[in-house]
Amino acid sequence: MPLRAQEPQLPSNSPTPAATGAPAETPTPPPIIPAAPVAPVLPPAPDVPDISQLDAAFQQTPLGKAADDYRMHVEWRKLQNRVATDPELLELWKSANHARTDLEKRKRLRAYYRRYYAKLEALADTPELKAYLAAQRDGHLAITAQNNVRPSATPGANPTTTVPPSITPTPEPTASLFPIP
């Protein structure tokens, strides 16, 4: 099939504007300077807080359990540094380390941890930090319990409570393997 070029447009049979007596329309050239763009109509902007409000919101937003635990640990270390040279605490610590028996040492350590955390809680300023310190205190006091040797009233009980005296079983009479004649 042979290729053909595009055919020219054929003249129409409609009358020309000059023949009808109407003025000929001339196309208008585009303007050299474009008209100012029309701003789109946007919905009203929501109330945007200022930067100080945003900073406060980001400081209060929890970042997760690990981040909160880390922040509490840092605050705990700051308080530890403040009471590190307290003479009363140093004397209690030395006393606990010079105990003669294990039971005596555990009692002295309990006294040390109670006094130590009482001082830390007095210096704490937020309820979150006080709760964290209480958990740390309970953990340290639980270490001093020795439930395998001297069981507490209930497993996992607070070692600061009194331990009931252990009940000694009475031996039962047993039959002799060799009867006595």
C-alpha positions, 0 to 999 in steps of 0.5 A: 500500500502506498503512503500518501501525504495528508491531504489539504483541507478542502474549502467549505461551502459556507459563506465567508464573513465578508460576503455576509457583511459581518465583521471578521473576527481576528484572534487576540494575541496572548497578553505579554504580562500574564494576569495575576494568578487567582489564589485558590480558596482554602478551608480555614486553618485550624488553631495552630499552637505556638512553639512553646506549647508544642515544646511542652506537649513533647516534653509531656508525651511518653516516649515509651516504657524503655525511655521512661525507665531510662529517665527515671534511672537518670533521676535516681542516679542524680539523687544517689549522688546527692546522698552518697557522702551522708555520714549516717548512711556510710556508717550503716553501710560499714556496719552491714559489711562488718556483720559477723553472721549472714542473718545479722548482715541481712538485718543491717542491710535492711536498716541501711536500705530503709534509711537510704530510700527514706532520704531519697524519697525526701529529696524526690519531687515528682510522684513518678520518681517516688513510685520508682524509688519505692519499687527500687526499695522493695527490690533491694529489700527483697534481696535481703530475704532468704526464704529457703533458710527462713521462710517468710509468712507468704512467698514474696512478702515484704521482708520488713514484716515479722516472720512467724517462728517456724513450727518444729514437727514432733517426731512420731514413734516408729516401729523398730525394724528389729523387735526386741525379745 
